[in-house]
Amino acid sequence: MVSVRAAICAALFCLVSATQGLTQDVTLKSRDSSIVISGTLLGFDGEFYRVDTVYGELTVDGSGVLCEGPGCPSLTDYVAELDISGSATIGEVLMPALIEGFALRNGYIATREAESPTQFVYELTNRTSDKLQARFHFRVTNTDEGFADLLADEADIVMSLREIRPSETDLAKEAGLGDLQGPHRSRVVALDAMVPVVAASNPVNEITLGNLARVLGGDVTNWAQLGGPDAPITVYLRDAASGLSQAVEDRILRPVAATMTTDVQRHDTNSGLARAVARDPFGLGIVSFSETGNAKPLILTGPCGFALRPTRRTIKTEDYPLTAPMFLYLPARRLPRVARDFLTFTRSAPAQIVIRRAGFVDQAPEEVPIDLQGDRFANAITVAETAGGLDELKRMVQVLGPMKRLTTSFRFEPGSVRLDAQSRSNVQQLARALETGQYDARRMVFVGFSDGDGPAEANMGIAQRRAEAVRASVVEAAETANFNQIDIEVAAFGEAMPMACDNTPWGRQVNRRVEVWLE
């Protein structure tokens, strides 16, 4: 974004003479008419014009120019327009709930009008003046369609159940939308999870992630191979273009270099998928945590005896390995003020209540006392080896015993030192809490853990460095926090408290983490 003066400086050498005679739909003139910028109006947010000229796209401060031409918007009757496209899981329930919550708290009346089976619009009217302030246009299909609409300049925000892919990032850069993997170009609005489910009558209650990948890849085709009846397995998934289905491939199959079997029953909706599995005694599906319906969730297990269940708390902490952040992707351009206000609201405490009531997992941090973490400590005792391992476990209990674990955790992308998407969002959430003084007069400890692959001493050093790196990221993000009011420390316990078995890539990823503890 540039001011009118900066825009003029960037193009002054040719704009004045070259724009004469062009047939474009707007002309922006400085107050003294000495500078003229003509082009096609791409957008107006009530404050700034976005204009496509022969010299590129310019964003111009409306307070310094006069607009002439048939495309000029009305300054007095301006209505903010926002186009939102993508995942139906996010768009059908979560976003409408957030918009209505935002309207209630900000003096608007929200009115929804259906335009087609996949499109609807929310109009926000000022409760006092009865003046229409904004229209939020929704197209709810799937993640692929959302990114396609963004690249076609038909969407301002993409709703996605997966991270943007490299090919989509490259296309967005070429289209002038900025680096959608960069800071502030995406945000996690809520949390969900991929949950393997079967019919309630199915005797199988648990499955390893390795076996789940083999079922999805077509290597395991009979329930007898999983300890169940001698019957073929029918696999149910969402449509191939949905973010949930693509996340299944990215998170479950890709780590073991497997590809999806072609023998899959596809469904257009999560609810339809859950109903189909619930009716089929020999079916197995992957559904959203928010829409399991009457199907029975399978517990994720491993050969070391650990059991991981999808719950609100384990999803929030990412202890459950198949968490699925729900993203909003934003191009590098200015949105109308009401849209920016709405995005700010999505991270507020009232919004977290709306998210929970809508059936999704919020990001509000919770403090968990040590006496509610019995399973974690029991697992740690079970796998502790040698006297040294038990001594380290004893040291951990002595240090953390008087404290509470915050549900805000940090994990890393596979094979990388980069924080994963949910953790990057957690950095911003925790930084804002520090800026508002939420943890003033308390002691905060970033605690590093590692997997058990390799020498214990080396793993301890890795865990320490990870904890230090996460603390540095949070401190850097909390620009206005008063760090004289809070003690922030770092500790590490290496492989002392694993969350999952180390013999799989998923288990090692879950175990490599940084937790936050408070006293």
Buried (B, 14 or more C-beta within 10 A) or exposed (E): EBBBEEBBEEBEEEBBEBBEEEEBEBBBBBEEEEBBBBBBBBBBBBEBBBBBBEBEBBBBBBEBBEBEBEBBBEEEEBBBBBBBBBBBBBBBBBBBBBBBBBBBEBEBBBEEEEEEEBBBBBBBBBEEEEEBBBBBBBBBBBBBBBBBBBBEBEBBBBBBBBBBBEEBBEBBBEEEBBEBBEEEBBBBBBBBBBBBBBBEEBEBBBBBBBBBBBBBBBEBBBBEBBEBEEEEBBBBBBBEBBBBBBBBBBBBBBBBEBEBBEEBBBBBBBBBBBBBBBEBBBBBBBBBBBBBBEBBBBEBBBEBEBEBBBBBBBBBBBBBBBBBBBBBBBBBBBBBBBBBEBBEBBBBEEBBEBBBEBBBBBBBBBEBEBEEBEBBBEBBEEBBEEEEBBEBBEEBBEBBEEBBBBBBBBBBBBEEEEBBBBBBBBBBBBBBBBBEEEBEEEBBBBBBBBBBBEEBEEBBBBBBBBBBBBBEBBBEBBEEBEEEEBEBEBBBBBBBBBBBBBBBBBBBBBBBBBBBBBE
